[in-house]
């Protein structure tokens, strides 16, 4: 039996190569090393590195500076001897001379992160300007190791540092004034070393976002009284922090199925939020997450509720909303967040929410948002449906990239595309009177951009997509492809494919070939005819009515695929007796041909034949209607 299975896998792998799907050399080498396969599962020798962070920090509010120390245990699970260590200093995008995707003008830049001390396995690293042990790039610090990190080893690293939380250019995080901060990209972080690309030494330049190992965090942050911290993970010492009144509401919220107003405007006016101590230590533990972020404020309002979760590991999710007083709609944020999590856990993607909490924070400054694990830094849209969509979109990143550990730097579409697809039904529930529903707007945007010179193949490394073009490449085109897959196989099998993919690859840094092969495994067929145009080629979606033939009681409609991206076909025949006949056919029609004929029973004298719908992308709709 084992021989037969091994042979089947080998044949499948050979077929994948033979399908004309381009396999980069790095992936071929990983397959040869048996860390990856081309059949949808990790290789026998797959490994992934990880780290345990213990961080202690405090904030100097007078100059917006974080002063911190960290002790890291870095687990090198690889078979490789590491001759250098790559440390990310992501906030260095703010320093003069940093590499950036966009022009920042002549405003204030910040000093680079001050590294005071680095000790690796008891060896003190020279961090002076003349050091030969370190090199600093734009947002990476490279340590040239005298004592190499050995395979299958556990390594102790200590770093002390200072960094400035930006208050002028708040790129996804920053100091919003008045004691309000959302802080990410704040601690020196060990970069990913993986089995395909080795060290991830791609600089953070503004557009592309996360790629982290799945780590553990033990964080202590010192704050003045009446400041509250919300963060990734679980607060360990609420009884040492909150006043009796707030503590009671906090504990009630963690067990209530209805929203509890933990901190109200009246509470803020009274000022009795925390214990009456000059400084308090907020202690948080977060396990199996790719990053750690936090928000602080001495004036935000705070709502929370419990959500029962269909996960043995996390049977309860503490859902929280944190906001400035007067932020439009945010009194509903905790409830909408809970609804979003429940939808994703039970319907799409149908995988139980993987963490014990979720906090959405608004600074009220803009419409956009930024996800971090168990946290989101959101704006305050002025439309209710946009508010719902923003909450849902950022929370959905819990799955992609965080839970899965996907590489946004190279393959942003592997998370943003899903975050564009998942909220469709919930957003449209709140758009009953909108002229264009959510998905129709996405389709319109896709059609506007499709086929332009910067509508480039999705497998193009994301960090090379500049200017305003990521919207198409990261969001719209992959979302269209995922929707077409759902219509191709039906919701039930499509959802099973997502579940199988997530269950197999959670936390394992899946890459495009892993995704493609995993879906093919669930669907049980070769989909190279679909993957190639949608993910590997330039192209557009364009169907047209080629010919119509009416013979007796039958109507034959010939549809031509003028573009190369396959989509489903929807044909509607309207009769002069007001009868309407609509049929939909899957994109499978285009597996091996560009012209297909569809037969209808004639129900009367034809008035109009129309191809497509507002939810199926088509760059040229002028050839989609024939009127009689």
C-alpha positions as CSV (number, residue, x, y, z in Angstrom):
1,X,0.0,0.0,0.0
2,X,2.8,2.5,0.9
3,X,4.5,1.9,-2.5
4,X,1.2,2.7,-4.3
5,X,0.7,5.9,-2.3
6,X,4.3,7.0,-2.9
7,X,4.0,6.3,-6.6
8,X,0.7,8.2,-6.8
9,X,2.2,11.3,-5.2
10,X,5.2,11.1,-7.5
11,X,2.9,10.9,-10.6
12,X,0.9,13.9,-9.3
13,X,4.0,16.0,-8.7
14,X,5.3,15.2,-12.2
15,X,1.9,16.2,-13.7
16,X,1.9,19.5,-11.8
17,X,5.3,20.3,-13.4
18,X,4.0,19.2,-16.8
19,X,0.9,21.4,-16.7
20,X,2.8,24.4,-17.8
21,X,2.5,26.0,-14.3
22,X,5.7,28.0,-13.7
23,X,7.5,26.6,-10.6
24,X,10.3,29.0,-9.4
25,X,13.7,27.4,-8.7
26,X,13.4,28.1,-4.9
27,X,10.3,26.0,-4.8
28,X,11.8,23.2,-6.9
29,X,14.7,23.0,-4.5
30,X,12.4,22.9,-1.5
31,X,10.6,19.9,-3.2
32,X,13.9,18.2,-3.8
33,X,14.8,18.7,-0.1
34,X,11.4,17.2,0.8
35,X,10.3,20.2,2.9
36,X,7.5,21.0,0.3
37,X,5.5,18.8,-2.0
38,X,3.4,19.7,-5.0
39,X,0.4,17.6,-3.9
40,X,-1.1,20.0,-1.3
41,X,0.6,18.8,1.9
42,X,3.9,19.7,3.7
43,X,6.9,17.5,2.9
44,X,8.3,14.8,5.2
45,X,11.1,17.1,6.2
46,X,9.1,20.3,6.6
47,X,10.2,22.6,9.5
48,X,9.4,26.1,10.7
49,X,11.3,28.3,13.2
50,X,9.7,30.1,16.1
51,X,10.6,32.3,19.0
52,X,9.5,33.2,22.6
53,X,9.6,36.9,23.4
54,X,9.7,38.3,27.0
55,X,9.4,42.1,26.6
56,X,9.4,44.8,29.3
57,X,8.8,48.4,28.1
58,X,7.6,51.8,29.2
59,X,6.5,54.9,27.3
60,X,7.9,58.4,27.7
61,X,5.0,60.5,26.8
62,X,7.0,63.7,26.7
63,X,8.9,62.6,23.6
64,X,6.6,59.7,22.4
65,X,9.4,57.2,23.0
66,X,9.2,53.5,23.9
67,X,12.1,52.2,26.0
68,X,12.3,48.5,26.1
69,X,14.3,45.3,26.8
70,X,13.5,41.9,25.4
71,X,14.7,38.4,26.0
72,X,14.2,36.1,23.1
73,X,14.5,32.3,22.9
74,X,14.9,31.6,19.2
75,X,14.3,28.0,18.1
76,X,16.2,27.1,14.9
77,X,14.3,24.0,13.8
78,X,15.9,24.0,10.4
79,X,18.7,21.6,9.3
80,X,20.8,24.7,8.4
81,X,23.6,26.4,10.3
82,X,22.8,30.2,10.4
83,X,25.9,32.4,10.0
84,X,23.9,35.6,10.5
85,X,20.8,36.8,12.2
86,X,18.3,39.2,10.6
87,X,16.5,41.6,13.0
88,X,13.7,43.7,11.8
89,X,13.4,47.3,12.9
90,X,10.2,48.1,11.0
91,X,9.7,51.6,12.4
92,X,12.9,52.6,10.7
93,X,10.8,53.3,7.6
94,X,10.4,56.7,9.3
95,X,14.1,57.5,9.3
96,X,15.8,59.7,6.7
97,X,17.1,57.7,3.7
98,X,14.8,54.7,4.2
99,X,13.6,52.9,1.1
100,X,9.9,53.7,0.6
101,X,7.2,52.8,-1.9
102,X,5.8,56.3,-2.1
103,X,7.2,59.9,-1.8
104,X,6.9,61.2,1.7
105,X,7.5,64.9,1.0
106,X,9.6,67.1,3.3
107,X,7.9,66.6,6.6
108,X,9.6,65.5,9.8
109,X,11.5,62.2,9.8
110,X,12.4,60.3,12.9
111,X,15.6,59.0,14.3
112,X,16.3,55.3,13.6
113,X,15.7,52.8,16.3
114,X,18.4,53.2,18.9
115,X,19.9,49.8,19.6
116,X,21.6,50.0,23.0
117,X,22.6,46.4,23.5
118,X,22.5,43.0,21.8
119,X,23.7,39.7,23.4
120,X,23.4,36.4,21.5
121,X,24.1,33.2,23.4
122,X,26.1,35.2,26.1
123,X,28.2,37.0,23.4
124,X,27.9,40.7,23.5
125,X,27.6,42.2,20.0
126,X,29.4,45.4,19.2
127,X,26.5,47.8,18.2
128,X,28.7,50.9,17.7
129,X,28.8,52.9,14.4
130,X,32.1,51.3,13.6
131,X,31.1,47.7,14.4
132,X,32.0,44.9,12.0
133,X,29.5,42.6,13.7
134,X,26.4,44.4,12.5
135,X,25.1,46.1,9.3
136,X,22.0,48.3,9.1
137,X,19.9,48.5,6.0
138,X,16.7,50.4,5.6
139,X,14.5,48.4,8.1
140,X,16.8,45.4,8.8
141,X,19.7,45.0,11.1
142,X,22.1,42.1,10.1
143,X,24.2,40.5,12.8
144,X,27.3,38.7,11.5
145,X,27.7,35.8,13.9
146,X,31.0,34.7,15.3
147,X,29.3,31.7,17.0
148,X,26.9,30.3,14.4
149,X,23.3,29.3,15.2
150,X,23.3,25.5,14.9
151,X,20.6,23.3,13.4
152,X,17.9,22.1,15.8
153,X,19.2,24.6,18.5
154,X,17.7,26.9,21.1
155,X,19.3,30.3,21.2
156,X,19.1,33.1,23.8
157,X,19.0,36.7,22.5
158,X,18.8,39.9,24.6
159,X,18.1,43.3,23.1
160,X,17.6,46.8,24.6
161,X,16.3,49.6,22.5
162,X,14.4,52.9,22.1
163,X,12.1,53.9,19.3
164,X,9.9,56.9,18.6
165,X,6.2,56.3,18.0
166,X,5.4,58.5,15.0
167,X,2.9,61.3,15.4
168,X,3.2,63.0,12.0
169,X,3.3,60.1,9.5
170,X,1.1,57.5,11.2
171,X,1.7,54.6,8.7
172,X,-0.8,52.0,10.1
173,X,0.0,53.0,13.6
174,X,1.2,56.0,15.7
175,X,0.6,58.6,18.3
176,X,-2.7,60.2,17.7
177,X,-2.3,62.8,20.4
178,X,-4.2,63.3,23.6
179,X,-2.7,60.2,25.2
180,X,-3.9,58.0,22.3
181,X,-1.6,55.5,20.6
182,X,-1.9,52.4,18.5
183,X,1.5,50.8,18.5
184,X,2.8,48.1,16.1
185,X,6.2,47.6,14.5
186,X,7.7,48.6,17.8
187,X,10.1,45.9,19.1
188,X,13.2,44.4,17.4
189,X,11.9,41.3,15.7
190,X,13.7,38.2,14.4
191,X,12.9,37.9,10.7
192,X,11.6,34.7,9.2
193,X,14.0,32.1,8.1
194,X,12.0,29.6,6.0
195,X,12.6,26.5,3.9
196,X,12.0,28.2,0.5
197,X,13.6,31.6,0.6
198,X,15.9,31.4,3.6
199,X,16.1,34.7,5.5
200,X,13.3,37.2,4.7
201,X,15.5,40.3,4.3
202,X,13.0,42.3,2.2
203,X,12.8,45.8,3.6
204,X,9.5,47.2,4.8
205,X,8.7,50.0,2.4
206,X,5.1,50.8,3.1
207,X,2.9,48.8,0.8
208,X,3.4,45.2,1.8
209,X,2.9,44.1,5.3
210,X,3.4,40.9,7.3
211,X,5.5,37.8,7.2
212,X,6.2,36.5,10.7
213,X,6.8,33.1,12.4
214,X,4.3,31.9,14.9
215,X,5.7,33.0,18.2
216,X,4.8,33.4,21.9
217,X,4.8,36.7,23.8
218,X,5.0,37.7,27.4
219,X,4.8,41.5,27.6
220,X,4.8,43.9,30.5
221,X,4.2,47.6,29.8
222,X,4.4,50.4,32.4
223,X,1.7,53.1,32.1
224,X,0.5,56.0,34.3
225,X,-2.8,55.6,36.2
226,X,-6.1,55.8,34.3
227,X,-4.4,54.8,31.1
228,X,-5.7,51.5,29.7
229,X,-3.9,49.1,27.4
230,X,-5.6,46.8,24.9
231,X,-3.5,44.3,23.1
232,X,-2.9,41.1,21.4
233,X,-3.3,38.2,23.9
234,X,-4.9,37.9,27.3
235,X,-4.5,40.3,30.2
236,X,-3.0,38.5,33.1
237,X,-3.5,40.9,36.1
238,X,-6.8,42.8,35.8
239,X,-7.3,42.8,39.5
240,X,-4.1,44.6,40.0
241,X,-5.0,47.3,37.5
242,X,-8.7,48.2,37.4
243,X,-10.8,50.0,40.0
244,X,-13.5,47.8,41.6
245,X,-16.2,49.4,39.4
246,X,-14.4,48.8,36.1
247,X,-13.2,45.4,37.1
248,X,-16.7,44.2,37.8
249,X,-17.9,45.4,34.4
250,X,-14.8,43.9,32.7
251,X,-15.5,40.5,34.3
252,X,-19.2,40.7,33.5
253,X,-18.4,41.5,29.8
254,X,-16.1,38.5,29.5
255,X,-19.1,36.3,30.4
256,X,-22.0,38.2,28.8
257,X,-23.6,37.4,25.5
258,X,-24.8,41.0,25.3
259,X,-22.5,44.1,25.0
260,X,-21.4,45.6,28.3
261,X,-20.2,49.2,28.4
262,X,-17.0,48.7,30.4
263,X,-15.8,52.3,30.3
264,X,-18.4,54.9,29.6
265,X,-18.0,58.7,29.1
266,X,-19.3,59.0,32.7
267,X,-16.6,56.7,33.9
268,X,-14.0,58.9,32.2
269,X,-15.4,62.0,33.7
270,X,-15.2,60.5,37.2
271,X,-11.6,59.4,36.4
272,X,-11.7,56.3,38.6
273,X,-10.6,53.8,35.9
274,X,-7.5,52.1,37.4
275,X,-6.0,51.6,40.8
276,X,-4.7,54.7,42.4
277,X,-1.1,54.1,41.8
278,X,1.3,56.4,39.9
279,X,2.4,53.7,37.5
280,X,0.9,50.3,36.8
281,X,2.4,47.3,35.0
282,X,0.1,45.8,32.3
283,X,1.0,42.1,31.9
284,X,-0.2,40.2,28.8
285,X,0.5,36.8,27.4
286,X,-0.2,35.9,23.8
287,X,0.5,32.4,22.5
288,X,1.0,31.1,18.9
289,X,0.6,34.5,17.2
290,X,2.8,36.1,14.6
291,X,3.1,39.5,16.2
292,X,2.1,41.7,19.1
293,X,0.5,45.2,19.1
294,X,-1.3,47.4,21.6
295,X,-3.4,50.5,22.0
296,X,-3.3,52.9,25.0
297,X,-5.5,55.8,26.0
298,X,-6.7,57.7,29.0
299,X,-10.0,58.8,27.3
300,X,-11.2,56.0,25.0
301,X,-14.6,54.3,25.7
302,X,-14.6,50.5,25.9
303,X,-17.3,47.9,25.1
304,X,-17.0,44.2,25.3
305,X,-19.0,40.9,25.2
306,X,-18.4,37.2,25.1
307,X,-19.0,35.1,22.0
308,X,-19.4,31.3,22.2
309,X,-17.0,29.8,19.7
310,X,-17.1,26.3,18.2
311,X,-13.5,25.6,19.0
312,X,-12.3,23.3,21.8
313,X,-9.2,25.4,22.2
314,X,-11.0,28.7,22.3
315,X,-14.6,28.1,23.3
316,X,-15.0,31.8,24.2
317,X,-13.9,34.9,22.3
318,X,-13.7,38.2,24.2
319,X,-14.9,40.7,21.6
320,X,-14.0,44.3,22.3
321,X,-14.5,47.8,20.8
322,X,-12.4,50.8,21.8
323,X,-13.2,54.2,20.5
324,X,-13.2,58.0,21.0
325,X,-16.5,59.4,22.2
326,X,-18.6,60.5,19.2
327,X,-17.0,58.2,16.7
328,X,-19.9,57.4,14.3
329,X,-21.5,54.0,14.7
330,X,-18.9,52.7,17.1
331,X,-21.4,52.0,19.8
332,X,-22.4,49.0,17.6
333,X,-18.8,47.9,16.9
334,X,-18.6,45.1,19.5
335,X,-21.9,43.6,18.3
336,X,-20.9,43.8,14.6
337,X,-17.5,42.3,15.4
338,X,-19.1,39.4,17.1
339,X,-21.4,38.9,14.2
340,X,-18.4,39.0,11.8
341,X,-16.5,36.4,13.9
342,X,-19.5,34.1,14.1
343,X,-20.1,34.3,10.3
344,X,-16.5,33.4,9.6
345,X,-16.4,30.7,12.2
346,X,-19.6,29.0,10.9
347,X,-20.0,30.0,7.3
348,X,-17.1,31.4,5.3
349,X,-14.4,30.3,5.7
350,X,-16.2,28.0,8.2
351,X,-13.1,27.6,10.4
352,X,-13.5,28.2,14.1
353,X,-12.0,31.6,15.2
354,X,-8.5,30.6,16.3
355,X,-7.8,33.1,19.1
356,X,-9.3,34.0,22.5
357,X,-9.9,37.7,21.8
358,X,-10.4,40.4,19.2
359,X,-10.2,44.1,19.8
360,X,-11.1,46.8,17.2
361,X,-9.8,50.3,18.0
362,X,-10.6,53.6,16.2
363,X,-8.6,56.7,16.2
364,X,-11.4,58.5,14.2
365,X,-8.9,59.9,11.7
366,X,-9.8,58.1,8.4
367,X,-11.8,55.5,6.6
368,X,-9.1,52.9,6.4
369,X,-7.8,50.3,8.8
370,X,-4.9,48.1,9.6
371,X,-4.9,44.6,11.0
372,X,-2.6,43.0,13.6
373,X,-3.2,39.8,15.5
374,X,-6.3,40.0,17.7
375,X,-6.2,43.8,17.1
376,X,-7.3,46.2,14.4
377,X,-6.5,49.9,14.1
378,X,-9.6,51.3,12.3
379,X,-10.8,54.6,11.0
380,X,-14.3,55.9,11.4
381,X,-16.3,55.7,8.1
382,X,-19.3,57.9,7.7
383,X,-21.4,55.2,5.9
384,X,-22.8,52.4,8.1
385,X,-22.1,49.7,5.5
386,X,-18.5,50.9,5.1
387,X,-18.2,50.8,8.9
388,X,-19.4,47.2,8.9
389,X,-17.1,46.3,6.0
390,X,-14.1,47.8,7.6
391,X,-14.6,45.9,10.9
392,X,-15.2,42.7,9.1
393,X,-12.3,43.1,6.6
394,X,-9.7,43.7,9.3
395,X,-11.0,41.0,11.6
396,X,-10.9,38.5,8.7
397,X,-7.1,38.9,8.5
398,X,-7.1,36.8,11.7
399,X,-7.2,33.9,9.3
400,X,-5.1,35.2,6.5
401,X,-2.2,36.0,7.1
402,X,-2.0,35.6,10.9
403,X,-3.3,32.1,11.6
404,X,-1.9,30.7,8.4
405,X,1.4,32.5,8.5
406,X,1.3,33.5,4.9
407,X,3.9,35.7,3.3
408,X,2.3,39.0,2.5
409,X,5.6,40.5,1.4
410,X,5.7,38.2,-1.6
411,X,2.1,37.0,-2.0
412,X,-0.3,39.7,-0.6
413,X,-3.2,38.3,-2.7
414,X,-3.0,35.2,-0.5
415,X,-4.6,37.2,2.3
416,X,-6.1,40.4,0.9
417,X,-8.1,38.5,-1.7
418,X,-9.8,36.5,1.0
419,X,-10.4,39.5,3.1
420,X,-12.2,41.1,0.1
421,X,-14.3,38.0,-0.5
422,X,-15.4,37.0,3.0
423,X,-17.4,40.1,4.0
424,X,-19.7,40.1,1.0
425,X,-22.9,38.8,2.5
426,X,-22.6,40.7,5.8
427,X,-21.9,44.0,4.1
428,X,-24.7,43.6,1.6
429,X,-27.1,42.9,4.5
430,X,-26.6,46.6,5.4
431,X,-26.8,47.9,1.8
432,X,-30.4,47.2,1.0
433,X,-30.9,50.7,-0.5
434,X,-27.5,51.1,-2.1
435,X,-27.4,51.7,-5.9
436,X,-24.4,49.4,-6.1
437,X,-24.0,46.5,-3.7
438,X,-20.6,45.7,-2.2
439,X,-19.7,43.0,-4.8
440,X,-21.0,45.1,-7.7
441,X,-18.6,47.9,-6.6
442,X,-15.7,45.4,-6.5
443,X,-16.6,44.2,-10.0
444,X,-16.8,47.7,-11.3
445,X,-13.3,48.5,-9.9
446,X,-11.9,45.3,-11.3
447,X,-13.3,46.1,-14.7
448,X,-11.9,49.6,-14.6
449,X,-8.4,48.3,-13.9
450,X,-8.4,45.0,-15.8
451,X,-6.1,44.8,-18.8
452,X,-4.2,48.0,-17.9
453,X,-0.4,47.8,-18.1
454,X,-0.1,47.5,-14.4
455,X,-2.7,44.8,-14.1
456,X,0.2,42.3,-13.7
457,X,0.1,38.6,-12.9
458,X,-0.6,37.8,-9.3
459,X,2.5,35.7,-8.8
460,X,4.6,38.8,-9.3
461,X,6.3,39.4,-5.9
462,X,4.1,41.8,-4.1
463,X,7.0,43.9,-2.8
464,X,7.7,44.9,-6.4
465,X,4.2,46.4,-6.9
466,X,4.5,50.1,-6.4
467,X,2.4,53.3,-6.4
468,X,-1.4,52.9,-6.4
469,X,-1.5,49.5,-8.1
470,X,-1.7,47.1,-5.1
471,X,-5.5,47.5,-5.0
472,X,-6.0,45.5,-8.1
473,X,-3.1,43.0,-7.6
474,X,-3.7,42.3,-3.9
475,X,-7.4,42.7,-3.5
476,X,-9.7,42.8,-6.6
477,X,-8.2,40.3,-9.0
478,X,-7.7,37.5,-6.5
479,X,-11.1,38.1,-5.0
480,X,-12.7,37.7,-8.5
481,X,-10.7,34.4,-8.9
482,X,-11.9,33.1,-5.5
483,X,-15.5,33.9,-6.3
484,X,-15.3,32.1,-9.7
485,X,-13.9,29.1,-7.9
486,X,-16.9,29.2,-5.5
487,X,-19.3,29.2,-8.4
488,X,-17.3,26.6,-10.3
489,X,-17.6,24.0,-7.5
490,X,-20.5,25.2,-5.4
491,X,-20.4,26.7,-1.9
492,X,-20.2,23.4,0.0
493,X,-17.2,21.9,-1.8
494,X,-15.5,25.4,-2.0
495,X,-15.9,25.8,1.7
496,X,-14.5,22.3,2.2
497,X,-11.5,23.2,0.1
498,X,-10.8,26.3,2.2
499,X,-11.2,24.2,5.4
500,X,-8.9,21.5,4.2
501,X,-6.3,24.1,3.1
502,X,-6.4,25.9,6.5
503,X,-6.4,22.7,8.5
504,X,-3.4,21.4,6.6
505,X,-1.3,24.6,6.4
506,X,-2.2,26.6,9.6
507,X,1.0,28.3,10.8
508,X,3.2,26.7,8.2
509,X,3.9,29.6,5.8
510,X,1.9,28.2,2.7
511,X,3.0,29.5,-0.7
512,X,1.0,29.7,-3.9
513,X,1.8,26.1,-5.1
514,X,0.7,24.8,-1.7
515,X,-2.6,26.7,-2.1
516,X,-3.2,25.5,-5.7
517,X,-2.3,21.9,-5.0
518,X,-4.4,21.8,-1.8
519,X,-7.5,23.0,-3.6
520,X,-6.9,20.6,-6.5
521,X,-6.6,17.8,-3.9
522,X,-10.0,18.6,-2.5
523,X,-11.7,19.2,-5.8
524,X,-10.1,16.1,-7.3
525,X,-9.0,17.5,-10.6
526,X,-6.4,19.5,-12.4
527,X,-7.1,23.2,-12.4
528,X,-4.1,24.5,-14.3
529,X,-6.5,25.8,-17.0
530,X,-7.9,28.1,-14.2
531,X,-4.7,28.9,-12.3
532,X,-2.6,29.9,-15.3
533,X,-4.7,32.8,-16.6
534,X,-5.9,34.1,-13.3
535,X,-2.6,34.0,-11.4
536,X,0.2,33.7,-13.9
537,X,-0.8,35.7,-16.9
538,X,-1.7,39.2,-18.1
539,X,-5.3,39.3,-19.2
540,X,-8.9,40.3,-18.9
541,X,-12.4,38.9,-18.4
542,X,-14.4,39.4,-21.6
543,X,-17.3,37.3,-22.9
544,X,-19.5,38.2,-25.9
545,X,-22.5,36.9,-27.7
546,X,-21.1,35.5,-30.9
547,X,-24.3,34.2,-32.7
548,X,-27.9,33.4,-31.9
549,X,-29.9,30.9,-33.9
550,X,-33.6,30.3,-33.4
551,X,-35.0,27.0,-34.8
552,X,-38.5,26.0,-34.1
553,X,-39.0,25.8,-30.3
554,X,-35.2,26.0,-29.6
555,X,-32.8,28.9,-29.2
556,X,-29.1,28.4,-29.6
557,X,-26.8,31.1,-28.1
558,X,-23.1,31.0,-29.0
559,X,-20.9,32.7,-26.4
560,X,-17.3,33.5,-27.2
561,X,-14.5,34.0,-24.7
562,X,-12.6,37.0,-26.0
563,X,-10.5,37.5,-22.8
564,X,-8.3,34.9,-21.3
565,X,-9.6,34.9,-17.7
566,X,-12.3,32.3,-17.4
567,X,-15.6,33.3,-15.7
568,X,-19.0,31.8,-15.3
569,X,-21.6,32.5,-18.0
570,X,-25.1,33.8,-17.2
571,X,-27.6,34.2,-20.1
572,X,-31.0,35.8,-19.7
573,X,-33.7,35.7,-22.4
574,X,-36.5,38.2,-22.1
575,X,-39.7,37.5,-24.1
576,X,-42.3,39.9,-25.4
577,X,-44.8,38.1,-23.3
578,X,-42.7,39.2,-20.3
579,X,-41.5,35.8,-19.5
580,X,-37.8,35.7,-18.4
581,X,-35.5,32.7,-18.7
582,X,-32.0,32.7,-17.0
583,X,-29.4,30.0,-17.0
584,X,-25.9,30.0,-15.4
585,X,-23.0,27.8,-16.5
586,X,-19.7,27.4,-14.8
587,X,-16.3,28.6,-16.0
588,X,-15.5,24.9,-16.7
589,X,-16.9,25.7,-20.2
590,X,-13.6,27.4,-20.9
591,X,-11.3,24.6,-19.9
592,X,-10.3,23.7,-23.4
593,X,-12.2,26.0,-25.8
594,X,-13.1,29.6,-26.4
595,X,-16.6,29.2,-28.0
596,X,-19.5,27.4,-26.4
597,X,-23.2,27.0,-27.5
598,X,-26.0,26.9,-25.1
599,X,-29.5,25.6,-25.8
600,X,-32.8,27.1,-24.5
601,X,-36.4,26.0,-24.9
602,X,-38.2,28.9,-26.7
603,X,-41.0,30.3,-24.5
604,X,-42.4,32.9,-26.9
605,X,-41.3,35.7,-29.2
606,X,-37.8,36.9,-28.1
607,X,-37.4,40.5,-27.1
608,X,-33.8,40.5,-25.8
609,X,-30.9,38.2,-25.1
610,X,-28.4,39.4,-22.5
611,X,-25.1,38.0,-21.4
612,X,-23.7,38.4,-17.9
613,X,-24.7,40.2,-14.7
614,X,-23.5,43.0,-12.5
615,X,-21.6,40.5,-10.3
616,X,-19.7,38.8,-13.2
617,X,-16.7,40.9,-14.4
618,X,-16.6,41.7,-18.1
619,X,-14.5,44.5,-19.5
620,X,-16.6,45.0,-22.6
621,X,-20.3,44.8,-22.0
622,X,-21.2,46.4,-25.4
623,X,-21.3,43.0,-27.1
624,X,-23.4,41.4,-24.4
625,X,-26.9,42.3,-25.6
626,X,-29.0,41.5,-28.7
627,X,-32.4,43.2,-28.9
628,X,-35.2,42.1,-31.3
